[in-house]
Structures are given as C-alpha cells and as structure tokens.
Amino acid sequence: MTLLSWVLITAGAVGLVYHITEFKTFHPFPYDSLLIELIRLLAVIAGVWMLRAANWARWLAIAWIAFHVIVSYFHSWGEVAMHAVILAVFVVVLFRKNASAYFRAISTEFISC
C-alpha cells in the first residue's frame, strides 16, 4: 500500500515537472498541457491521501490508471497492454483483504471521533 502510494506521488510529481516545460509564453494558452498537469496532480493527491488511508483515494488511483488505459488506445497496443497490466496490479493491491481493512479501519476512526 505504502509503496503504491509513493509510486503515485513520484509518478505525478515527475510528470508535473516534465510537462511544465510545455507551457510556452509565445503560444496561445496550452489547455491540453493544463489538462495533463491536472491529471498528474491527481496522481499526487491519490498517493498522499492513500497514505492517510482515505478510501476515496484508492478509487481515484484506480480511475487515474484506468484513464491511462483509455488514452493508450490512441497510441499503441503495447501501451494499452502495459497500462492494463498496471491497472490489474492496482486493483489487486488496493482491494486485497488487508488493504480493505486498512481503509475501513481509518474511516471508522474518523467517524467515531
């Protein structure tokens, strides 16, 4: 769980830094670059909140990688396969019995306070 959270945080942060160079002052505002930055930011948010055991964050992580599977259809079948395997790993890791208990235990702590 922790490892997957840090992978999301790292992937999102590296992507943010990498894609920030696409903002050029001499071109019209690159809305597609802004969308890419927001998608990268979602990875960071999901990772940070998964470390805090927020149940919605694991769903955000699943949605984030599922989005990448869909976008991969516009590139190559190799990318689709790679992202589909990563999606399967996310689902297995985030919905194991102990992972569900991890998210459920923290959620009920917050409710009882």
ABEGO torsion letter per residue (X at the ends): XAAAAAAAAAAAAAAAAAAAAABBAABBBBAAAAAAAAAAAAAAAAAAAAAAGBAAAAAAAAAAAAAAAAAAAABBAAAAAAAAAAAAAAAAAAABAAAAAAAAAAAAAAAAX
